Amino acid sequence: MINQSTIIIAIFLIIVTFVVPRKYFMLPFIVCACFVPADQRVIIFDLDFTPLRILVAVGVFRLWIRGEITHIRWNKFDKIILLWASVGAVIYVLQWQDMRSLIYKCGVLFDILGLYWMFRQNMRSWADIHFMFAAFAMCALIMLPLVLLEWTTGKNLFSILGEVGTEVRPSGRYRCQASFPHSIIMGLFWANLVPIFFVLGVTNRSSKFFYWLACAANVLMVIATNSSTPIVTLMAITLLLILYRYRSYGRRIVYILFGIAVILHLVMKAPVWHLPSRMNVVGGSTGYHRYKLIDNAIEYFNEWALLGTRSTVHWGWAQKDITNQYIFEAVTGGLITLLIFLVLMFQAVTIMSNCSMHGATLNQRWLCWGICVSILGHCISFLGVSYFGQIRMLLFLTFSVVGFVCGMCNTKHQSFQSKVSFVDA
């Protein structure tokens, strides 16, 4: 259910969504994702409406009633998003064959397609993207003192808005989560924004201190989670940012890493996916559980390959908790959904990587590289958690940026082709 404080905030955000100019349209969605706990919801006839889902409905209505809907020429990335969401929903319903599964997947489709379409509608220029990430940076700076208070005292002020608390490790250290459903989710949310804030700090001289402060705030909040997955992701993101000058060698680097993985798999006693289980950055990590999850997914391939599977409890101890986004896609949507999801992530990285090398300006190339690194950060994050809560909004928003960039590239290509045809004529 939803408490009174959250109701007041939700009503305020609904009003803001209706009245703000189009330039600031995404601001209430960003504020909601950062500060409103995802467990809060209004239940009507078994239909769950979280504050963010309510805002999506209001946002779509606002675009329609104010005549702000524009024609979007669907590009290949838009089509992959639609295919992934639709195929996953159909297979899940076929697996369960009941009304509850249909209602659940309708809600998931509404979240994915509603957020993606709405963000695509309002992302019409690079200035819109800059404003969007500036809003995230401001939210990070506002969030930091609240997280620091939780880190030092164990008191989560967001508990007045929802059922969020602060987990304590056996060592006595707090795992901060703020308004997020879990400390890992909070850490990954801010970790995957670090590369974007960093490149905006590099390319915007007038606002560089603002973005670098936001970048530092994100790093502190990631550390405050005391969770291995966000910290490892942040370390990987830092390494990828350093490789900006060598981004044109991306495919070769991937081939080399793949070759190293194959060699390690052949010479090690345990499979290569056992390596992450040996990483214990903060102590008390569940890396072995994640290793067994991958191992069992391979062992039970025939069980989930066609239509997914209803349960993974029989896979072993604690295997009901699917802490891997790739395996989550597999067990809920079968092999075809997993393959489409892999193609989706590959295309997202490829599109942003290409734009980082062939963008019109240096600033665009830097920004595209930051977004590319952020997507790679999500790819790494998927190995340690299946996304839920507010971070899904960040993921779909990032996808919408990729869709915008893909559309821009297609438009430039068509313009170039038309000029060539004119010259030839």
N, C-alpha and C positions, 0 to 999 in steps of 0.2 A: 504494500500500500504506500501511500504518499503522505508525508506529514505536512503540517500547516506552513512551516517555514519554506519548504520546497514549493508548495502551492503558490505562495506569494512570489517567489523568484520566477516560477514558471509563467505566471500571469504577466509579470513585468517583461519577461523575454518575448512572450507572444505579442505584447503591445509594441515592443521595440521592432520586432520582425515586420509588423505591419507599417510602421510609420517612418523607418529610416530610409534615406535615399538608397538607390540600388548599389552605389559604391560601398556602402557599409552593411549590405544585406547579410553577409556571412558572419558578421560580428556576434550576434546572439547565439549562433550555433557553436562558435569557438568558445565563448564564455560558458555555455551550457556543458560542453564536453570537458572543460577544465575544472569547473567548480561545482557541478551538480552531480551527486552520487548516482550511479547507474542503477542501483537497486530500487530507487523510487519509481513507482508506477501507478497508473490508474487502471483498474481492471473492470472492464465492461463486457458482460456475457463471455467470460473466459478469454477476452482479448486484452493483451497487455499493451499499455501505452506509456512508455517512458517519457520523461520530459523532452528528450531529444527527438523521439518519434512524433510527439505532438507538434514540435516545432517544424518537423518535415512536412506534416500535413498542412500546417498554417502557412509555411513558406510556399508550397505548391499553390495553395489557394490565393495567396497574395500575388504571385506571378501571373496567375490566370485573371484575377479580377482587375488588376491594374494594367493588363495588356503588355506585360514585360517579357512574355515568352517569345523567344526568337527561334528561327529555324536553325537546327544543328545538322550539318551534313555528316552523317555517320561515317566514321573511319574504321579501319581494321581493329583498332584497340577498343573502340566502343562496342563493336560486334563481339569481341572476345569476352568483354565484361558481361554482356547480355547472355551469351552462350553459357558461360561458367555459372552464373546465377540460376538460369533456367534449367539447365541439365541437372545441377545439384538438387534443385527443388523437386523435379519430377522423379528422380531416382529415389530420393528420400521418401516421398509419398508412396511410391511403388513398394518400397521395403516395408513400411509400416501398415499401409492400407487402412487408415482410420482417419476420422475427422480431426483429431487433435494434431496429427502430423501435418495435415493440410493447413490448419490454422497457423501452426508454428511456422511453416515454410512461407506462408503468405506474409507473415510478419517479417521474416528474414528478407524476402524479396523486396518488401516495402522499404526496409532499411537500406539495402544495397542500391537498388535502382533509384529509389527516391533521393537519397543523398547524392549519388553519382550524377543523376540527371540535373538536380537542382544546382549543384556546384558547377556543372558544365554550362548551365544556362547563365550563370553569373560570373563566369571566368572568360572575359572577352578581350583582355589585354594583359600584357606583362605587369602593368600597374596594379591590376586586381590581385595578381599573385603576390606582389610585393606587400600590398596592404594586408593580405591574409596572413602572411608570415610575421609581419610587424605586430599584428594582433596577438598571435601566439607568443611572440617575444614579450609583449607587455604582460600577458597572463603569467608567463614564467616568472617575471620579476615580482608580480603581486603574490604568486604562490610561494616563493622562496621563504619569506619569514615565517609563514604558517608551517612549512615543512621543517624548518630549523627548530621551531618550537616543539613540534612533535618529536624530532630527533633527540632533543635534549631532555624533554620532560615525559615523553610517552603520551602526551595529551593531544588527541586528534580533534581539532575544532570543527571539522566537517561532520562529526558525529551528531551535531544538532540538525543536520540536513538529511541524514540517512544512516543506515546500519553499517557504518565503517568504523574501524578501530585501529589499533596498532599492535601488531604481533611482536612478541618478544622472543628472541633466540635463547637457547639454553645458556649461552655465554652472557646473557643479560643485555645484549644490544637490541635496540629497537629497529624494526623493519617498517619504515614509514610508507604510508600509502595515500595519505591526504584524502581526496574525494574519490579515489579510484577503488575498484573492487578488490585489488590485490597489490602488494608492493611491487611484484614483478611487472604488472601492467603499468603502474605509474612510472617505474624506471625506464621501461621500453618506450613509453609515450614521449618522455622528454629526451631520452637518448637519441631517438630517431629524428628529432628536430635539431640536434646539435650541428650536423653538417650544413644544414640550410642557414642557420644563424651565423655560422662561421663564414660562409662564402658571402653572405650579405654584409657582414662586417668588413670583409676584404674589399668588396666592390662599391660600398656606399661610404664615401669619406665623411659626409656630413653626419651620418648615423652610426659610424663604426663602433663607438664606445657603447651605444645602446645595444647593438647586437652582440658585442663581445661580453657585455655584462649579462645579457640573456643566456649566452653560451655558457658562461661560468656558473650561472644559476642552475642551468640544466645539469651540468656536471655534478654540482653539489647535491642536487635532488636525486640523481642516480646513485651516488655514493650512500645517501641517507637511506636507501631502500635495503641496504645490506643483503642484496640478492645477487647471485653469481651471473644469472642470465643477462640482466641489463648492463652489468659492469663489463662482461666479456664482449657484449655487443658494442659498447662504447669504445672499448679498446680496438676492436676491428674497424669501426668507423673512423677512428683517428688514423689508423694505418692507411685506410683507403683514401682519406683526404690528402695524405702526403703524396699519393701516387698520381696527383693531377697531371703532372708533366708527362707521365707515362701511360695515360689513359688510352692512347692509340694502340698500345700493346695488350689491351684487355683480353682479347681472345687467346693470345699466346700464353698469357699468365694463367688463364683458366685451364688450357691444355696441360701446362706444366704441373699445376696443382692436381689435376686429375691423374696425371701419370704418377706423381708422388703418392697419391692415395692408393692407386692400384698396386704399386710396389710395396707399400706398407701393409696392404691387405694380404699380400702373398707371403711376406716374411714374418708378420706378427702371428702369435698364437691365437689371439682374439681377433675378431673382425675389425675393420678400420673404424666402424661407427662406435666402437668401444672407447676410442680415444677421448671424446668429450666427458665420459664418466670419470676420467682421472683428473679433470679440472675441478678444483675446489677452492674458489677464490676467497670466499668469506667464511668457509666452514659450515658444515651441516647441509651441504647441497645434496640434491637427489639425482645426481648424474647417472647413477646405476639404474634407477627407475627409467630414465629416458633411454638408456641403452637397451634395456629389456623391451621397452615399447617398440623400438625399431626392429629388434630381433624377432619379436613375436609377430609384428606386422608382416615380415617376410615369411615366417613359418606358417602363418594362417592366411596366406595370400589367396588361396582358393575360396576361402570363406567370405572375403569382402570384395573380391575383384569385380563381380558382376553388378550387384546392387548394394554394396556396402554390407554392414552387419548391424544387428540391433543392439548387441552388447559385446563388450570385450572383457567382462569380468572373469571369464574362464581362461583368459590368456595368462593369468598369474596374479600374484599379490600386487595390489594397488594399480592394476592395469585398467581399471575403469576410468581413471583420471587420464584423459588423453592430452598430455602436455607436449603436443607436437602438431603444428597446424597442418603439415603435409599428411600426417596419418589421420588427422581429423577429417580432412577432405576425402581421404580414402574410405574410412569406415562409415561416413555419412552419405557419400555419393559414388562409391565404387571407383574402379580404375579410370574410367573415362573422365570423371570429374577431377580426379587428381591430375591427369594428364593436361586437361584444359587449364587447370590452375597453374601448373608448371609453365605452360606456354604463355599464360597471362603474365607471370612474373618475368619470364625471359624477355617478352616483348617490351615490358615496362623498362627494364634495364637497358635493352638495346636502343629503344627510342631516345631515352634521355642521354645515353652515352654518345650516340651519334650527334645529337643536338649540342652536346658539350664540345664536340670537335668541329662542328660546322655551323654554329650559331652566328647570327648576323653581327653581334657585338661581343666584346670580351666579357662584359657583365652577364650577358645571356649565357655564354659558354660556362662561366663560373657557376651561375645559378643552376643550370642544368646538371652540372657535375655534382653539386651539393644535393640535388633531388635524387640523382642516380645513386649516390652513396647512401642516402636515406632509404631508398628502396632495397638496396643490398643489405642495409641494416635490418630491415623487416625480414628479408630472406634468412638471415642468420637467427633472428629472434624466433622464427617459426620452428627452429629445431628445439627450442626450450619451452614453448608455450603455445597453446591454441588461443587465438585472440577472442576476448569477450570484453564487454563494457565499452568505455569511451574510446579506446584505442582503435576500434573498428571504424569510428568516424574519421580519425586521422588517416587510416589506410585508404578509405574510399575517397577522401579529399585529395590525397596524393595521387590516386588513380585518375581523378578528374584533371589534375594538372598534366598528367601524361597524355590523357585524351586531348586536351587543349593543344599541347605541343605537337602531337601527332597530326592534328587537324591543320595547324599552322604550316607544318612541313609539307603536307599534301597540297595546300593552297599555293605555296611557293613553287612546288614542283609543277603544278598545272599551269601557273603563270609563266614559268620558264618554257614549258613545252609549247604554249600558245605563241610566245615570242619567236621561238625557233621555227614554228610552222609558218608564221607571218614572213619571216626572212626568207625561208625556202620558197614561199610562193612568189 
